[in-house]
Amino acid sequence: MCKSKKAALILIALICLIALFPLFALKGAEFGGSDDAASQVVESIQGDSYEPWFTPVLETLIGGELPGEIESLFFCVQTGIGVGIIAYGFGYLAARKKYKGDNQA
């Protein structure tokens, strides 16, 4: 087996270990969102319950809280748009550098 195949197999095994480690190391751990953590800190400072200043626009339009699946969908779409913009920017900069060098020759 050549060196590059061994290195690739070792890297794949390492990636699998890194991906699976949290499943076993963090059994029973509870994860909360930043909104929950912030409201708990405000409650501990003020001493009374935290009440938001406004309600989200979509919750006002539909008359209730959005289901978790819809919130996840919006988050994923927002992430995709952001990644697309960043990838376009990097592609533009790389192409500009490439074609700028071709014109000078």
C-alpha positions as CSV (number, residue, x, y, z in Angstrom):
1,M,0.0,0.0,0.0
2,C,1.5,3.4,-0.9
3,K,2.0,6.2,1.5
4,S,-0.8,8.4,0.3
5,K,-3.4,5.6,0.7
6,K,-2.1,4.9,4.2
7,A,-2.3,8.6,5.0
8,A,-5.8,8.9,3.6
9,L,-7.0,5.8,5.6
10,I,-5.5,7.3,8.8
11,L,-7.2,10.6,8.2
12,I,-10.5,9.0,7.5
13,A,-10.2,6.9,10.7
14,L,-9.3,10.1,12.6
15,I,-12.3,12.0,11.2
16,C,-14.6,9.2,12.2
17,L,-13.2,9.1,15.8
18,I,-13.6,12.9,16.1
19,A,-17.1,12.7,14.8
20,L,-18.1,9.8,17.1
21,F,-16.3,11.0,20.3
22,P,-19.0,13.5,21.4
23,L,-21.7,10.8,21.2
24,F,-20.0,8.7,23.9
25,A,-18.3,11.5,25.9
26,L,-21.4,13.7,26.3
27,K,-24.1,11.1,27.1
28,G,-26.9,12.7,29.0
29,A,-25.7,16.3,28.4
30,E,-28.3,18.9,27.9
31,F,-27.8,21.7,25.4
32,G,-29.7,25.0,25.5
33,G,-29.8,27.8,23.1
34,S,-28.2,31.2,23.6
35,D,-31.6,32.8,24.0
36,D,-32.3,30.6,27.0
37,A,-28.9,31.3,28.6
38,A,-29.3,35.0,28.1
39,S,-32.8,35.1,29.6
40,Q,-31.5,33.2,32.6
41,V,-28.7,35.7,33.1
42,V,-31.1,38.6,32.9
43,E,-33.4,36.9,35.4
44,S,-30.5,36.4,37.8
45,I,-29.4,40.0,37.5
46,Q,-32.9,41.7,37.7
47,G,-34.5,39.2,40.0
48,D,-37.8,38.9,38.1
49,S,-38.8,37.1,34.9
50,Y,-37.5,38.3,31.6
51,E,-40.1,39.5,29.1
52,P,-39.0,40.1,25.5
53,W,-39.4,43.6,24.0
54,F,-41.1,42.4,20.8
55,T,-42.3,39.3,19.1
56,P,-40.9,38.0,15.8
57,V,-42.6,39.3,12.7
58,L,-43.5,35.8,11.4
59,E,-45.0,34.8,14.8
60,T,-47.2,37.9,14.6
61,L,-48.3,37.1,11.1
62,I,-49.3,33.5,11.7
63,G,-50.6,34.2,15.2
64,G,-48.4,31.8,17.1
65,E,-45.0,30.3,17.5
66,L,-43.3,28.7,14.5
67,P,-42.7,25.0,14.6
68,G,-39.2,23.9,15.2
69,E,-38.9,22.3,11.7
70,I,-39.8,25.6,10.1
71,E,-37.2,27.5,12.2
72,S,-34.6,25.0,11.2
73,L,-35.6,25.4,7.6
74,F,-35.2,29.2,7.8
75,F,-31.8,28.8,9.5
76,C,-30.6,26.4,6.8
77,V,-31.8,28.7,4.0
78,Q,-30.1,31.6,5.7
79,T,-26.9,29.6,6.1
80,G,-27.0,28.5,2.4
81,I,-27.4,32.1,1.2
82,G,-24.5,33.2,3.4
83,V,-22.2,30.4,2.1
84,G,-23.3,31.2,-1.5
85,I,-22.3,34.8,-1.0
86,I,-18.9,33.9,0.5
87,A,-18.2,31.3,-2.2
88,Y,-19.1,33.8,-4.9
89,G,-16.8,36.3,-3.4
90,F,-13.9,33.9,-3.2
91,G,-14.5,32.7,-6.7
92,Y,-14.7,36.3,-8.0
93,L,-11.4,37.1,-6.3
94,A,-9.7,33.9,-7.6
95,A,-10.9,34.5,-11.2
96,R,-9.9,38.2,-11.1
97,K,-6.4,37.2,-10.0
98,K,-6.3,34.5,-12.7
99,Y,-7.5,36.7,-15.6
100,K,-5.5,39.7,-14.5
101,G,-2.3,37.6,-14.9
102,D,-3.4,36.4,-18.3
103,N,-3.9,39.9,-19.7
104,Q,-0.4,41.0,-18.7
105,A,1.4,38.3,-20.8
